Amino acid sequence: QFHDRFAGKPLLKEGAPWTKEDDKKLMDLAEEYDVNFGDPWIYLSWELQRRESEVRDRYVELVVKPRERQTLHEFAITKSSRPLHMNRKFRMIPPDLYIVPSETNFPLAPRKFELPSAFAAYRQDDIF
């Protein structure tokens, strides 16, 4: 009952299929709001009259995935036991969370790691 009472009005294009005109407007707004700085999705959402997640997901499909598929990535597992300082660009990720991208979307660069000879005595081959 609470949700029905305070849900608000749906956005004009919420859930509608994306058109080429919508994609063009998204790309223009993404450049105007500079999606590489901060978290502008709520503003793009209002201008496009779609949910924030719809807009962000469409941008990922149109720009981020194709760009990432064309580059090679080094892969490292790191661990943070304390939360890092976050600003408007980043959403908080809980500490001790490992994010492992799929090789389908993020092709891995050839492994070029060489252990310095000073550390050879400490290497445990069975765990690497």
C-alpha positions in Angstrom: 0.0 0.0 0.0 2.8 2.4 0.9 4.5 1.8 -2.5 1.3 2.3 -4.4 0.6 5.5 -2.6 4.1 7.1 -3.0 5.4 5.5 -6.2 5.2 8.7 -8.2 4.5 8.9 -11.9 6.3 6.7 -14.4 8.7 8.5 -16.8 7.5 9.0 -20.3 9.8 6.5 -22.0 10.3 4.1 -19.1 10.7 0.6 -20.3 10.2 1.5 -24.0 12.5 0.1 -26.6 15.5 2.3 -27.6 15.5 4.0 -31.0 18.4 5.4 -33.0 17.2 8.9 -32.0 17.3 7.9 -28.3 20.8 6.4 -28.7 22.0 9.7 -30.4 20.5 11.8 -27.7 22.1 9.6 -25.0 25.5 10.0 -26.7 25.1 13.7 -26.9 24.0 14.0 -23.3 26.8 11.7 -22.2 29.3 14.0 -23.8 27.6 17.1 -22.4 27.4 15.7 -18.8 30.9 14.0 -19.1 30.1 10.5 -18.0 33.8 10.0 -17.2 33.5 12.4 -14.3 31.2 11.9 -11.5 27.8 10.1 -11.5 25.6 11.9 -14.0 23.2 9.1 -14.6 20.3 10.7 -12.7 20.5 13.8 -14.9 20.7 11.8 -18.1 17.8 9.8 -16.8 15.6 12.8 -16.4 16.5 14.3 -19.7 15.8 11.0 -21.5 12.7 10.2 -19.4 14.0 6.7 -18.5 15.2 5.0 -15.3 18.8 5.6 -14.3 19.6 1.9 -14.6 18.2 1.8 -18.2 20.3 4.8 -19.2 23.5 3.5 -17.6 23.0 0.0 -19.0 22.4 1.3 -22.5 25.5 3.4 -22.4 27.5 0.4 -21.2 26.2 -1.6 -24.2 26.9 1.1 -26.7 30.2 2.5 -25.5 31.9 0.6 -22.6 31.6 -3.0 -23.8 32.8 -2.3 -27.4 35.7 -0.2 -26.1 36.7 -2.8 -23.5 36.5 -5.7 -26.0 39.1 -3.9 -28.2 41.7 -3.5 -25.4 43.7 -6.1 -23.5 43.6 -6.1 -19.7 46.0 -7.1 -17.0 44.3 -9.0 -14.2 45.2 -8.8 -10.6 43.4 -9.7 -7.5 43.7 -7.1 -4.7 42.1 -6.9 -1.3 41.1 -3.9 0.7 40.4 -4.4 4.3 39.3 -0.8 4.8 36.9 1.2 2.7 38.6 3.5 0.3 37.8 7.2 0.0 35.0 7.5 -2.5 33.9 10.5 -4.4 31.0 11.2 -6.8 32.5 9.1 -9.6 32.6 5.9 -7.6 29.9 3.9 -5.9 31.0 2.3 -2.6 32.1 -1.3 -3.0 32.3 -3.3 0.2 35.8 -4.3 1.4 37.0 -7.8 0.6 34.8 -8.0 -2.5 36.6 -9.6 -5.5 35.4 -8.5 -8.9 36.4 -11.0 -11.6 35.5 -9.8 -15.1 34.8 -12.4 -17.8 37.5 -12.9 -20.5 34.7 -12.6 -23.1 34.2 -8.9 -22.2 37.7 -8.1 -21.1 40.4 -10.0 -23.1 43.5 -10.6 -21.0 46.9 -9.3 -21.9 49.7 -11.9 -22.1 51.2 -12.6 -18.7 54.6 -11.0 -18.4 55.3 -11.3 -14.7 58.8 -12.3 -13.7 59.6 -12.9 -10.0 62.7 -10.9 -9.0 65.5 -13.3 -7.9 65.5 -11.9 -4.4 62.0 -13.3 -3.9 62.6 -16.7 -5.4 63.3 -18.3 -2.0 59.8 -17.4 -0.9 57.9 -18.6 -3.9 55.5 -21.5 -3.3 54.9 -23.0 -6.7 51.9 -25.1 -5.5 49.8 -22.0 -4.8 50.6 -19.9 -8.0 
